[in-house]
Amino acid sequence: MRPLLRPVLLAVSLGLGFLAVLANPAAAQAQDAAAGATTHDQAVKTAPGKFIQSLGDRAIAVIANKNISATQRNDKFRQILQDSFDLMTIGRFVIGRTWNTATPTQQQEYMKLFEALVIKSYGDRLTLYTGEGFKVVSERPESEKDYIVNSEITHPDGSQPTQIDWRVRDRNGKLGVIDVVVEGVSLSVTQRQEYAAVIQRNDGKIDGLLDLMRQQLQAPAAPDQPG
């Protein structure tokens, strides 16, 4: 069941240790200045904690709603994704310097495919939902702009909760997720490694990656293994 929530909290991204590379060098100083919230009640009173709790609640509510069509569900996920994730930051990170060598047309197509694949990841696993719960458990500042929000996915069979950590960035007063770490694995870093291998096989050009993303978008959903 655990594979379901990876895309649900992705994501999308798409889904946070996102980066040691994006982390501000002043992070340690910021942590010393503010220890953050160490309980659920404390965390959801902070802006980042409340933001992530709302995101998780919205995603699970959509998954659990059996009275809407697949198209309506994907539309709702797309709205959650656009509202809550900094897709440009995530998308540019996962292809690294290749972004700078891509043409504006290629950049536009890449971002469109990137978002569509996140939505597909949600939709492919929706039928696996069996009553998971979502709870923010703590929050701490990582730098002047970045926060780490720790959360848990609880399972109806009483098994060990899945740990999800979110890196949230405050960009001019607007919060957005820039990475998701599932059980210690950064989804954005993993995606970057996979994309880098594809780009390398294609002489450093983005064309091969765009071809692969188009194929992935058209491919039927692969069945999840029990987790």
ROPADREN-289134 format. One record per residue (C-alpha): residue in three letters; x negated, y, z negated. Coordinates in nm, 4 decimals. Each point is the difference from the previous one (the first is absolute). Example, Ala and Ser with C-alpha at 12.3 -4.5 7.8 and 13.67 -1.06 7.14 Angstrom:
ROPADREN-289134
pt rest->ALA; east->-1.2300; north->-0.4500; up->-0.7800
pt rest->SER; east->-0.1370; north->0.3440; up->0.0660
This chain:
ROPADREN-289134
pt rest->MET; east->0.0000; north->0.0000; up->0.0000
pt rest->ARG; east->-0.2864; north->0.2350; up->-0.0646
pt rest->PRO; east->-0.0833; north->0.0495; up->0.3715
pt rest->LEU; east->0.3318; north->0.1881; up->0.0321
pt rest->LEU; east->-0.1065; north->0.2950; up->-0.2107
pt rest->ARG; east->-0.3298; north->0.0603; up->0.1744
pt rest->PRO; east->0.1678; north->0.1685; up->0.2937
pt rest->VAL; east->0.2775; north->0.1372; up->-0.2202
pt rest->LEU; east->-0.2566; north->0.1933; up->-0.1934
pt rest->LEU; east->-0.2235; north->0.0544; up->0.2883
pt rest->ALA; east->-0.0240; north->0.0933; up->0.1981
pt rest->VAL; east->0.1294; north->0.0279; up->0.1559
pt rest->SER; east->-0.2826; north->0.0600; up->-0.0347
pt rest->LEU; east->-0.0264; north->-0.0409; up->0.0164
pt rest->GLY; east->-0.0450; north->-0.0520; up->-0.3746
pt rest->LEU; east->-0.4779; north->0.2197; up->-0.4069
pt rest->GLY; east->-0.3460; north->-0.0152; up->-0.1394
pt rest->PHE; east->0.0237; north->0.1616; up->0.3433
pt rest->LEU; east->-0.3126; north->0.0974; up->-0.0183
pt rest->ALA; east->-0.2816; north->0.0545; up->-0.1790
pt rest->VAL; east->-0.0726; north->0.2078; up->0.3063
pt rest->LEU; east->0.2937; north->0.2302; up->-0.0434
pt rest->ALA; east->-0.0470; north->0.0279; up->-0.3746
pt rest->ASN; east->-0.1229; north->0.3354; up->-0.1262
pt rest->PRO; east->-0.3445; north->-0.0100; up->-0.1662
pt rest->ALA; east->0.1508; north->0.1924; up->-0.2921
pt rest->ALA; east->0.2208; north->-0.2993; up->-0.0851
pt rest->ALA; east->-0.1866; north->-0.1025; up->-0.3132
pt rest->GLN; east->0.0108; north->0.3539; up->-0.1340
pt rest->ALA; east->0.3737; north->0.0204; up->0.0658
pt rest->GLN; east->0.0594; north->-0.3248; up->-0.1863
pt rest->ASP; east->-0.1917; north->0.1273; up->-0.2988
pt rest->ALA; east->0.2117; north->0.3148; up->0.0020
pt rest->ALA; east->0.3295; north->-0.1869; up->0.0139
pt rest->ALA; east->0.0386; north->-0.3634; up->-0.1039
pt rest->GLY; east->0.3340; north->-0.0317; up->0.1746
pt rest->ALA; east->0.3121; north->-0.1927; up->-0.1000
pt rest->THR; east->-0.0442; north->-0.3478; up->-0.1451
pt rest->THR; east->0.3628; north->-0.1180; up->-0.0288
pt rest->HIS; east->0.2983; north->-0.0183; up->0.2337
pt rest->ASP; east->0.1903; north->0.2691; up->-0.1901
pt rest->GLN; east->-0.2974; north->0.2342; up->0.0121
pt rest->ALA; east->-0.0856; north->-0.0759; up->0.3631
pt rest->VAL; east->0.3461; north->0.0675; up->0.1423
pt rest->LYS; east->-0.0062; north->0.3438; up->-0.1607
pt rest->THR; east->-0.3011; north->0.0952; up->0.2126
pt rest->ALA; east->0.0578; north->0.1161; up->0.3586
pt rest->PRO; east->-0.2048; north->-0.2840; up->0.1602
pt rest->GLY; east->0.1540; north->-0.2686; up->-0.2253
pt rest->LYS; east->0.3540; north->0.1203; up->0.0653
pt rest->PHE; east->-0.0781; north->0.0187; up->0.3732
pt rest->ILE; east->-0.1157; north->-0.3630; up->0.0187
pt rest->GLN; east->0.2817; north->-0.1332; up->-0.2193
pt rest->SER; east->0.2483; north->0.1694; up->0.2318
pt rest->LEU; east->-0.1778; north->-0.1432; up->0.3058
pt rest->GLY; east->0.0123; north->-0.3550; up->-0.1379
pt rest->ASP; east->0.3630; north->0.0321; up->-0.1075
pt rest->ARG; east->0.1000; north->0.1306; up->0.3440
pt rest->ALA; east->-0.1814; north->-0.2794; up->0.1844
pt rest->ILE; east->0.1472; north->-0.2784; up->-0.2118
pt rest->ALA; east->0.3500; north->0.1506; up->0.0236
pt rest->VAL; east->-0.0227; north->-0.0110; up->0.3796
pt rest->ILE; east->-0.1262; north->-0.3591; up->0.0003
pt rest->ALA; east->0.2746; north->-0.1141; up->-0.2363
pt rest->ASN; east->0.2797; north->0.1638; up->0.2003
pt rest->LYS; east->0.1558; north->-0.2773; up->0.2093
pt rest->ASN; east->0.2734; north->0.2277; up->0.1372
pt rest->ILE; east->-0.2150; north->0.1823; up->0.2535
pt rest->SER; east->-0.1330; north->-0.1170; up->0.3353
pt rest->ALA; east->-0.3663; north->-0.0719; up->0.0740
pt rest->THR; east->-0.0150; north->0.3200; up->0.2061
pt rest->GLN; east->0.1438; north->0.2073; up->-0.2848
pt rest->ARG; east->-0.2407; north->-0.1622; up->-0.2444
pt rest->ASN; east->-0.3004; north->0.0768; up->0.2176
pt rest->ASP; east->0.1193; north->0.3584; up->0.0412
pt rest->LYS; east->0.0160; north->0.0347; up->-0.3783
pt rest->PHE; east->-0.3485; north->-0.1464; up->-0.0366
pt rest->ARG; east->-0.1300; north->0.2388; up->0.2624
pt rest->GLN; east->0.1425; north->0.2906; up->-0.1980
pt rest->ILE; east->-0.1585; north->-0.1277; up->-0.3231
pt rest->LEU; east->-0.3312; north->-0.0395; up->0.1794
pt rest->GLN; east->0.0096; north->0.3489; up->0.1482
pt rest->ASP; east->0.1101; north->0.1524; up->-0.3310
pt rest->SER; east->-0.2517; north->-0.1760; up->-0.2214
pt rest->PHE; east->-0.3145; north->-0.0924; up->0.1943
pt rest->ASP; east->-0.2684; north->0.2265; up->0.1435
pt rest->LEU; east->-0.0065; north->-0.1936; up->0.3256
pt rest->MET; east->-0.2441; north->0.2294; up->0.1767
pt rest->THR; east->-0.2600; north->-0.0388; up->-0.2750
pt rest->ILE; east->0.0468; north->-0.3777; up->-0.0119
pt rest->GLY; east->0.0064; north->-0.0422; up->0.3782
pt rest->ARG; east->-0.3140; north->0.2050; up->0.0560
pt rest->PHE; east->-0.1859; north->-0.1781; up->-0.2784
pt rest->VAL; east->0.0652; north->-0.3497; up->0.1321
pt rest->ILE; east->-0.1596; north->0.0750; up->0.3398
pt rest->GLY; east->-0.2799; north->0.2172; up->-0.1382
pt rest->ARG; east->-0.2068; north->0.1972; up->0.2506
pt rest->THR; east->0.1844; north->-0.1594; up->0.2914
pt rest->TRP; east->0.2721; north->0.2601; up->-0.0632
pt rest->ASN; east->-0.2404; north->0.2738; up->0.1110
pt rest->THR; east->-0.0847; north->-0.1723; up->0.3292
pt rest->ALA; east->0.3615; north->-0.0843; up->0.0881
pt rest->THR; east->0.1888; north->0.2332; up->0.2323
pt rest->PRO; east->0.3010; north->0.1925; up->-0.1347
pt rest->THR; east->0.2257; north->-0.2403; up->0.1931
pt rest->GLN; east->-0.1708; north->-0.3021; up->-0.1550
pt rest->GLN; east->0.0206; north->0.1548; up->-0.3464
pt rest->GLN; east->0.3718; north->0.0604; up->0.0436
pt rest->GLU; east->0.0663; north->-0.3548; up->0.1206
pt rest->TYR; east->-0.2130; north->-0.1474; up->-0.2785
pt rest->MET; east->0.1931; north->0.1847; up->-0.2717
pt rest->LYS; east->0.3324; north->-0.1010; up->0.1569
pt rest->LEU; east->-0.1066; north->-0.3667; up->0.0109
pt rest->PHE; east->-0.1449; north->0.0182; up->-0.3509
pt rest->GLU; east->0.3290; north->0.1200; up->-0.1469
pt rest->ALA; east->0.2018; north->-0.2513; up->0.2029
pt rest->LEU; east->-0.2144; north->-0.2907; up->-0.1224
pt rest->VAL; east->0.0525; north->0.1041; up->-0.3599
pt rest->ILE; east->0.3772; north->0.0011; up->0.0534
pt rest->LYS; east->-0.0239; north->-0.3409; up->0.1688
pt rest->SER; east->-0.1913; north->-0.1376; up->-0.2974
pt rest->TYR; east->0.2894; north->0.1040; up->-0.2235
pt rest->GLY; east->0.2667; north->-0.1424; up->0.2249
pt rest->ASP; east->-0.1693; north->-0.3345; up->0.0659
pt rest->ARG; east->0.0183; north->-0.0927; up->-0.3691
pt rest->LEU; east->0.3289; north->0.1469; up->-0.1153
pt rest->THR; east->0.1784; north->-0.3326; up->-0.0197
pt rest->LEU; east->-0.2501; north->-0.1200; up->-0.2620
pt rest->TYR; east->0.1263; north->0.2388; up->-0.2676
pt rest->THR; east->0.1277; north->-0.1892; up->-0.3057
pt rest->GLY; east->0.0325; north->0.2606; up->-0.2719
pt rest->GLU; east->-0.3428; north->0.1503; up->-0.0661
pt rest->GLY; east->-0.0260; north->0.3017; up->-0.2274
pt rest->PHE; east->-0.2334; north->0.2998; up->0.0119
pt rest->LYS; east->-0.1483; north->0.1897; up->-0.2941
pt rest->VAL; east->-0.2636; north->0.2718; up->-0.0327
pt rest->VAL; east->-0.2179; north->-0.0825; up->-0.2999
pt rest->SER; east->-0.2606; north->0.2775; up->-0.0126
pt rest->GLU; east->-0.1454; north->0.3022; up->0.1797
pt rest->ARG; east->-0.3304; north->0.1819; up->-0.0100
pt rest->PRO; east->-0.1620; north->0.2899; up->0.1875
pt rest->GLU; east->-0.2855; north->-0.1040; up->0.2291
pt rest->SER; east->-0.1006; north->0.3478; up->0.1160
pt rest->GLU; east->0.1547; north->0.3440; up->0.0330
pt rest->LYS; east->0.2268; north->-0.1279; up->0.2784
pt rest->ASP; east->0.0120; north->-0.3785; up->-0.0361
pt rest->TYR; east->0.1804; north->-0.2213; up->-0.2526
pt rest->ILE; east->0.0062; north->-0.3739; up->-0.0604
pt rest->VAL; east->0.3412; north->-0.1414; up->-0.0917
pt rest->ASN; east->0.0026; north->-0.3597; up->-0.1251
pt rest->SER; east->0.3141; north->-0.2071; up->0.0463
pt rest->GLU; east->0.1322; north->-0.3550; up->-0.0179
pt rest->ILE; east->0.2284; north->-0.2098; up->0.2146
pt rest->THR; east->0.1922; north->-0.2369; up->-0.2263
pt rest->HIS; east->0.1227; north->-0.3345; up->0.1309
pt rest->PRO; east->0.3351; north->-0.1618; up->-0.0872
pt rest->ASP; east->-0.1682; north->-0.3350; up->-0.0699
pt rest->GLY; east->-0.1922; north->0.1578; up->-0.2886
pt rest->SER; east->-0.3405; north->-0.0458; up->0.1640
pt rest->GLN; east->-0.2869; north->0.2419; up->-0.0543
pt rest->PRO; east->0.0841; north->0.3499; up->0.1317
pt rest->THR; east->-0.1781; north->0.1170; up->0.3150
pt rest->GLN; east->-0.2232; north->0.3003; up->-0.0681
pt rest->ILE; east->0.0368; north->0.2931; up->0.2416
pt rest->ASP; east->-0.2133; north->0.3127; up->-0.0287
pt rest->TRP; east->0.0793; north->0.3131; up->0.1981
pt rest->ARG; east->-0.2313; north->0.2856; up->0.0912
pt rest->VAL; east->0.2136; north->0.3112; up->0.0238
pt rest->ARG; east->-0.1302; north->0.3292; up->0.1395
pt rest->ASP; east->0.1406; north->0.3443; up->-0.0751
pt rest->ARG; east->-0.0292; north->0.2006; up->0.3200
pt rest->ASN; east->0.1188; north->0.3562; up->-0.0589
pt rest->GLY; east->0.2619; north->-0.1140; up->-0.2488
pt rest->LYS; east->0.1284; north->-0.2947; up->0.2066
pt rest->LEU; east->-0.0804; north->-0.3487; up->-0.1294
pt rest->GLY; east->-0.0810; north->-0.2807; up->0.2408
pt rest->VAL; east->-0.1361; north->-0.3553; up->-0.0272
pt rest->ILE; east->-0.3397; north->-0.0411; up->0.1672
pt rest->ASP; east->-0.0769; north->-0.3585; up->-0.1037
pt rest->VAL; east->0.1538; north->-0.3040; up->-0.1677
pt rest->VAL; east->-0.2051; north->-0.2620; up->-0.1865
pt rest->VAL; east->0.1740; north->-0.3364; up->-0.0410
pt rest->GLU; east->-0.1596; north->-0.2273; up->-0.2625
pt rest->GLY; east->-0.3305; north->0.1849; up->0.0442
pt rest->VAL; east->0.0048; north->0.0000; up->0.3811
pt rest->SER; east->0.0214; north->0.3373; up->0.1759
pt rest->LEU; east->0.2392; north->-0.0290; up->0.2924
pt rest->SER; east->-0.1518; north->0.2983; up->0.1802
pt rest->VAL; east->-0.3579; north->-0.1255; up->-0.0385
pt rest->THR; east->0.1060; north->-0.3458; up->0.1196
pt rest->GLN; east->0.1761; north->0.1550; up->0.2990
pt rest->ARG; east->-0.3083; north->0.2115; up->0.0760
pt rest->GLN; east->-0.2213; north->-0.3095; up->0.0062
pt rest->GLU; east->0.2392; north->-0.1831; up->0.2328
pt rest->TYR; east->0.0333; north->0.2945; up->0.2373
pt rest->ALA; east->-0.3762; north->0.0646; up->-0.0021
pt rest->ALA; east->-0.0629; north->-0.3570; up->0.1173
pt rest->VAL; east->0.2440; north->0.0424; up->0.2894
pt rest->ILE; east->-0.1494; north->0.3351; up->0.1008
pt rest->GLN; east->-0.3527; north->-0.1416; up->-0.0169
pt rest->ARG; east->0.0952; north->-0.2853; up->0.2329
pt rest->ASN; east->0.1189; north->0.2627; up->0.2479
pt rest->ASP; east->-0.3210; north->0.2049; up->0.0152
pt rest->GLY; east->0.1158; north->0.2484; up->-0.2613
pt rest->LYS; east->0.3066; north->0.1039; up->0.1987
pt rest->ILE; east->0.3538; north->0.0200; up->-0.1319
pt rest->ASP; east->0.1656; north->-0.1551; up->0.3088
pt rest->GLY; east->-0.0418; north->-0.3578; up->-0.1213
pt rest->LEU; east->0.1509; north->0.0885; up->-0.3380
pt rest->LEU; east->0.3001; north->0.1669; up->0.1632
pt rest->ASP; east->0.0548; north->-0.3120; up->0.2129
pt rest->LEU; east->-0.0117; north->-0.2209; up->-0.3102
pt rest->MET; east->0.2419; north->0.2258; up->-0.1893
pt rest->ARG; east->0.2466; north->-0.0105; up->0.2903
pt rest->GLN; east->-0.0200; north->-0.3814; up->-0.0021
pt rest->GLN; east->0.0505; north->-0.0139; up->-0.3782
pt rest->LEU; east->0.3061; north->0.2197; up->0.0312
pt rest->GLN; east->0.1539; north->-0.2374; up->0.2546
pt rest->ALA; east->-0.0944; north->-0.3223; up->-0.1817
pt rest->PRO; east->0.2684; north->-0.1915; up->-0.1933
pt rest->ALA; east->-0.0258; north->-0.0011; up->-0.3781
pt rest->ALA; east->-0.2311; north->-0.2632; up->-0.1475
pt rest->PRO; east->0.1505; north->-0.1946; up->-0.2912
pt rest->ASP; east->-0.1425; north->0.0924; up->-0.3418
pt rest->GLN; east->-0.1620; north->-0.2618; up->-0.2167
pt rest->PRO; east->0.1373; north->-0.0369; up->-0.3509
pt rest->GLY; east->-0.2023; north->0.2074; up->-0.2490
